[in-house]
């Protein structure tokens, strides 16, 4: 049999299937055709992944890809996400309901990257991000319309998975966002506000099991998941136990090594690892999903724990497992071959703090929809 792509001899890490072993993976007609110890047959493209890591296509649960409209936030999804291994992404509320149709037609439907989205509770979303006067004007409560937001979700159920609440809108709008999410029957993603007047324990109070707290290891300057003595706050522990999802959303100001180190040492692990990739951090300190995953290898998570947090976990949250997030036969043919490099690599958090890690994940090949779309030479 001739396949479209055949990946041979790689160490397959597929947490959904419980596989951490050398396997061959074959793709045809856009899907995973076979996963076996040894696949005979030929293919248009054969990749020898001996000594390399093979994972399902990565799902980045927090990016901003409304390119051109959010002109100081949105980046091109294919070059910054897909080519770096994130075959599926969730845009975290760049568009509100007023500008969502354009996002769908001109970005989501044209990109090779599979894009899901959260609709922002603010009508215009984050399109004014990076323009202080516009941002200020858009904090106005008049920019929130629950009926229209719910209507937008109902008309785009195939793409919109939830609602995004942004801390700059303030506490009153958190109530409205929660109400809209309940009305639309979807989850709510809240920012860990890290603000004095809106501490994380206050935000968590409005969140239901299945809702996502992004920027979970924000470094402050005010409230973080840690108390003044560096202990994980009891309200945070309670929230994790009752099923709130703790998402990284690294970003340009929202990830602290110190908070991550203290939280992880006390057993608070993130549920999902995401980048919050956008215009201001794609050239550092975030760069891409592989660099963000590597930071968590440095922080002591195992390769399997890291891969789970960018494949099966986000797929489960988005309700797209086992179609995506796994290389189970029949799933969408999205796959990444990684080089796990060893050496001394400098990593930087959002506060300019640096750490030296010994492992770095670099994507060598990306397969999307069963086609080989990127291969390093
Ligand atoms: Zn964001």
Boltz pocket constraint, residues with backbone or C-beta under 6 A from the ligand:
constraints:
  - pocket:
      binder: B
      contacts: [[A, 62], [A, 63], [A, 64], [A, 92], [A, 249], [A, 251], [A, 276]]
      max_distance: 6.0
